[in-house]
Amino acid sequence: MNIGPYKLSSIITSTFALDGGAMFGVIPKTMWSKATEVDDLNRIKMVTRTLLLESADRKILIDTGNGDKWSAKMKEIFKIETAAYILPASLALHGIDVEDITDVICTHLHFDHVGGNTRLAGDEIVPTFPRARHWIQEENWNLAKHPHAKDRASYLAENWKVLAENGLLEILRSERELFDGLRLELVHGHTAGQQLPVISDGTNTLMYGGDLFPLKAHIPLPWVMAYDNEPLRSIAEKQRILPGLLEQDAIIFFEHDPHTIACKLSATEKGIVGAENIDI
């Protein structure tokens, strides 16, 4: 798929599993279990899916997934599988080396979104993309450095400390057009300062769903995560964003949906829902 100056490619970087009740908040299991498979520990299968953007002068990644710095215990807890999805190897299939990446846009600094920013070289943690600028919003950066009790376990310094030490972090202070045809939209319900990239050429538009729309099932307004710090704010943000995407016939890209890469939207008597699936 091409939008404006960019060639878009989706890349799965891991499979993992999280508690289904936490992923769907107040939605009863009798309803959400129809939308996804669930294991005997109440976990639902998910993926981490990166979006690669290639233009004449840039090679951009949006988020980098769980990475592979995990202990055996944590891999078991989250059912993390990375062996078949190592990001540098996946990029090589596109003819891209890690040193070719010019920019990494971090939607936010939770481990399942930026774990691949760094890697182990022996016993040392080093940047995975040593020439890339890593873009993050200041609100999220400040929260990551001083998280509160609710999401302290999601913000792991091993995924960004070495980037800051090597001058590879770029701190943003507002939503803005970052590059030609790529702007950032800020949302705060899931966590403060989450930035969702929107790629558009005026005719075709794609929004990277991040953790506002992690799965296709999260498009309906009440379907928000218990992981969200401010679930009512998440609902309000969806209520604000979805009508514009529908009007533009835009695509939402899903970072965590194991079955659906992206989709367009449809208006129904029950509200806006996911419609035609799109392959990228």
N, C-alpha and C positions, 0 to 999 in steps of 0.2 A: 504494500500500500504506500502511496505517496500523498503527502499533503504539503502544499507550498514547496519550499526548498528541501523538504525532508523525505527520505525513504525511511519507513517505519518497519521495525521487526520486533516481534515479541520473543522473549527468551525465558524459559522456566529455569530458575536457579536452585530450587529445592522443592521437595514435598515435605509437609509437616502436618500436625494435627493440634487443634485447640478444643477446649471444652465447648460443646454445642450450646449449652445454656448461656455461657459467657458471650458467645458470638451473637446470640439473638435476644439477649436481655429479657424483656417481659413477654416475648412471644412464646406461647406454650410449645413444648416439645411435640405434642400431637400435630402442630402445624409446621414447625421448622423441619421436623424429620422427614416430611414429604419433599422438601427442597434439596436435601443432601443426605448422603449415607452417614451413619453414625456407628462407632465401634462399641465394644462391650464396656469401655471406660468412659462412654459418653462423649468421645472426641469425634470431631468431624474432619474429614480429609481436606487439606488445603494445599495451595502451592504458593511460592513466591515467584512472581512473574515481572521481569524487567522489560522496559521498553527502550529499544535502541533507535536513536535518530541519527541518520547520516545525511550531511549536506556537503557542499563543495569544500567548506572550510572547518566543519565541526563533526565530531563523533561524540554523541551525548548519550549517557545512560540516565534513566530515571529509576532511582532506587537500585539496590544490589542484593536484596534478599538476606537470608540467614547467615550466609558465609559458612565456613567449615572449621571454626575454631572451638567447637563444642566438646565438652567432656562426654564420656559414654553415658553417664547418668542423665545429663540434660538432653542428650539425643533421645534417650528412652522416654523421658517425660513428655517431650514435644514430638516424638516420633519423626525426628528430622532425618531425612535422607538426601544426601548431596552427591553421592558418588557418581551418579549418572548425569549430573547437572552442573558440573564445575564451570563457573562463568568464564574464566579465561579460555577454556577449551571450546565453549560454545561460541565465544567471540571469534576464535580462530576459524570456525566453520564459515564465518562471514568475511574472512580475510582480514581480520582486525587483531592487532596485538594490544596488550594492556597499555603499552606506552602510546598507542594511537588515540586513546580516549582523551578528549579535550576537556570534558565537563561531566560531572556527576551531580544531578539534581536530587537532593535528599528531601523527600516529602516531609519527613520528620525522622527523629533519631531513635525510634524504637528498633530493637535488635533485628526484627524480621524484615526491616526495610533497609538497614545499612550495614548488616553483618558482613557483607561482601566488600565493604570499603577497605578493609584491611585483611591481611593474611599472615599466617605463621611462616617465617623463614628460619627453620631450626627452632630455637626457643624465643626468637625475637618476633614481635609484631611489627609489620611494615605495611606501607600503603600498597594496595593492590594496583592502583592506577597512579603511578608516581608523577605523571605530567598533568594530571587533571585538576581543574578547580572544582571544589566540592561546595555546592551552594546550599545554604540553610538559612532559615529565618531566625532573626535574633531572639524572638520570644521562645522558640523551641530550643535554641542553643542554650539560653539561660536556664530553662527548665531542665534540660538534660544534665547540666552541671550541678543543679541543686533540685533533684526531683523530690516530690512528696511521697508519702508512704504508699499511696495507691499504685503508682506506676514506677517505683524505684527499680524493680526487677527488670523493667523493660528498657531502661536506659543504661547501657553498658559502655563505660569509657574506652574499653579496648577497641571499639568500633570507630572512635574519632580522635582520641588523645594524640596519637601519632600524626594525624593529619594536621592538627593545630600546631604541633611542635615543628612541623616541616613547612608551615606557611601555605598549606593546601586548602584551607577553609576560607570561603567567601561568605561573609555575614550580610544578609539582606534585612531591611527594616520596613518593608511594605510589599504589597502585591504590586506587580509591575510587568512590563514587557521585558523579558530577560534577553531574548534574541529575536531576530526577525521571524515573525510568525509563531512565536512561542511566548505566552504570557503566563504569569503565576497568579492563581486565585487563592486567597487565604480563607481557611476555615479553622475553627477553634474547638468544636464540640468534642472531638475525639481526644485531642491534646492541643495545648496552646501552640499556635504558629504552624499548623500543618499547611503546606503549600501544594496545590494541585495544578500541575502544568496543563495548559490548554493549547493545543496546536491547531492553527486555523489559517486558511488562505482566503477567507471571505466567502468561500463556497462550501468547503468541507471543514468540519470541526471535530476534534477528538479531545475529550477530557480524560486525564489519567485519574482513576477513581480513588486511589490511595485507600485510606481507612474511613472515608466517608461512604464509599460504595465498594467495600472489599469483595463482595460476591454479588451476582445478579439478584439474588434474593433480597439484598438490602436496598433495592430501589424504592419500594413502598415506604411511605413516611414513618410508620411506627416501628419498622424493622431496623432497630439500632442496637449496637453492642453494649453489653454491661461493662466492657472495657472502656467505653467512652467516659471521660471525666465529666462532661456536661451533656447528657443524652437529650435533654430538651433543646439545647442549642444545636445539636446535630440534626434534629428534626426540622428546626427552623432553617438551618442552612440548606437542607435538601429541598424544603419548601420554596426557598428563594432561587435555587440553582436549576431545578428540574424543568420548570416551564420554559426557560430560555434555551436549554438544550433541546427540548422537544420542538420548539419553534424553529430552531436552526437545523433540525433533522440530524443532530449531532450524534456522535458515538461516545459511549462510556467504556473505558478500558479497565478491566478488573485485575487487580494485582494478586488476589488470593483465590479466585474461583478455579477449581480444578477442571471444570467442564466447559466454561464459557470464557473466551478471551475478551470479547467485547460485544456490545449490542447497541442497537438504536432503541428508541422509546416509542411508547404508544399511550394515548389517552383513553381511559376507560371510565365507566361509571364509578369505579372504586378508586380512581386516581391514576396517576402516571405509573406505568409498569414497564419492565423490560420487554422488548419485542424481538425483532429480527437479529439473530446472532451474526456477528461479523468476524471473519477470520483475518488475522494480521500476521 
